[in-house]
Amino acid sequence: MTGTKQFGRTELPEEQQQATRKAVRWEIFTIVYTSITITVIALVVGESQAMRTAWIEDMLSLIPQFAFLLALLFVRRRPTRKHPYGLHRAMGVGHLVAGVALLAVGLNLAAEAVAGLIRGEHPTIGTVQVFGQTIWLGWLMVAVMAVVIVGPVFFYGPAKAKLAPVLHNKLLYADADMAKADWQTTVASIVGVLGVGAGVWWLDGAAALFISLGIIWDGFRNTKTAIVDLMDQRARTFDSAEPHPLARDVVSYLRSRPWVDQAAVRMRDQGQVFHIEAFVVPHHRGVRTADLTAASEGIADLDWKVQDVVIVPVEKLPDEADPGR
């Protein structure tokens, strides 16, 4: 895991090398931190359905970290004849696995919460002895949830959100986005516990349902993003908000070449790097291989994420290619 200089055949700039090292450290820190919070919550979970759902969500939140660290081992490998495009899709596969797991478990938890509300289950939260004093277990639940939220919301969530665009890593971005939204789970679980204490039994089930719906939304959103990327949709930004501007830059660069009349590109997101097919209509029928080689190298110099460049001289630009406008 120490090698952070190489993504396939791409040698990372210093900024991306540092960002990768930081991302690895934050993912390891998150795994340790979350493992501790899972253990602590298990000690106070009691019969509260909201607390149990929040506890399961914490366990699910470990999936993106493990997926990122495992995928990183594969994306560093250079292309081979067996895998001519490299193994960059491993990051997308990890993203898909995380999304499907969240979606499946979230749906199951939501079904359990609804069933509990329909059956009218009344959870009970007892008392415990702490230093010889008898206290309501609900206060411990509230205290634990208030403390464990500090890490994801104020520390590793924002840190990963800053690293994701530097590395163009959608899995890391999704991980950060879920971490920063953990305050909603905390508030819901606290409301559910206090509701039981106040005699409003249904608040616990309602809070569990709210947390489940959050898990389902995270799962659906990440599954959708991973699937469309794996199906070679037009390359988009790290947050999938808009088409990636690099396509426009590539077309502008090609049009600046004196031998190029028209240009367009097809750009695929391989996970953290791009595969670019550039189509050019030359001014004259004859195109020198030296011109094609120079243009290919020029495109590769535009951005560290450019992994492969193929330039194809054509008489007419393909309709599906991006003209960069």
Order of alpha helices (4+ residues) and beta strands (2+ residues): beta-beta-alpha-alpha-alpha-alpha-beta-beta-alpha-alpha-alpha-alpha-alpha-alpha-beta-beta-alpha-beta
